[in-house]
Amino acid sequence: MMEAIKTKGELEHALSTVLMNGKTDQLRVQNELGKFECRVTRHQHFSLLQHEYTNEGPLLTIPITRKTPCITMIFQFGGYSAYRDKHNPFLLPCYHQSINYFNMYDCRSLVDERMRQHDITFVLDDTFYNTLLHDGVMEGNLLTEKILNREEFNTINARQPIDAGVQGVLHNILHCPFKNGMRDMYITAQLKALMMLQCCQFHYAVSDKPAPKDAKLTSRDRDTLMAIYDFLTERYHDETTLTDLSRRFGINEFKLKYGFRKLFDTSPIKYIQDRRLQFAGLLLRNTNKSITEVADEIGYEHANNFSIAFRKKFGVAPQVYRNGLG
């Protein structure tokens, strides 16, 4: 439902209410402040939160509190998510993920002025993960040990990119082919797999021991590759080759290709293509541009080639995605 909300305070309150009321709900707002869509889908032991904000107004500060233990799994697909508690700021960049455990929390979600934000969050009740962890499925994992001992942790600032494995599971959840009881069983199984993937990937983020290092990559190499990743995240529209990146950042092409795949589970050129296709999805959902115009804007000379690439990534044709069915 499109809400008749006019002021910044009303918008912050409405978004906070939807996020915290513990039930399936949706809020859509479009006015001089921008365009905001917040969807909450409540399942038996977890909630799925989806945010798509285009803020044309001032900074928004959205209160979020919870008084019972939970795991939150956040996946950033556009812009960045910013949070602040009483002591610390937390920033999750585009195409990064986090998993966090809280006995309770009281924080503020910050939406910067002139910013577009798109993220997906799962909030898991203790009844969802306790059985899985007590069965010893992930014995020896530091995150699961902390959860069982009710020790809080926050990995938002750990800078862990979303890899292909996580993307695949997210796609399965968001495009579930089943209905009713079978749908619940399927999504629950996929969500357990997603949680286990994250626990493995963030094992060293909560450890006092450093992660094992690749002998082919020095600390300086890793810093350079992270700088390249950030550059491509922001400059994916630019025409860029491996040679351009190698010269700009002072790294040889072999190490660039090897290191980028090692750290981010994709190639630099594939990452650019994925970022462009994600942007195409935003254009399809938020503008009236034709598919040919969208294809041209992200560098495809032929709309048919764009449609093939788009379907391969999102599982549906551009027009189907535009209609909200993807």
Buried (B, 14 or more C-beta within 10 A) or exposed (E): EEBEBEEBEBBBBBBBBBBBEEEEBEBBBEBEBBBBBBBBBBBEBBBBBBBBBBBEBEEBBBBBEBEEBBBBBBBBBBBBBBBBEEEEEBBBBBBBBBBBBBEEBEBBBBBBEEBBBBBBBBBBBBEBBBEBBEEEEBEEBBBBBBBEEEEEBBBBBBBBBBBEBBBEBBBBBBEBEEEEEEEBEBBBEBBBBBBBBBBEBBBBBBEEEEEEEEEEBEEEBBEBBBEBBEBBBEEBEEEBEBEEBBEEEEBEBEBBBBBBBBBBBBBBBBBBBBBBBBBBBBBBBEEEBEBEEBBBBBBBEEBEEBBEBBBEBBBBBBEBBBEEEB
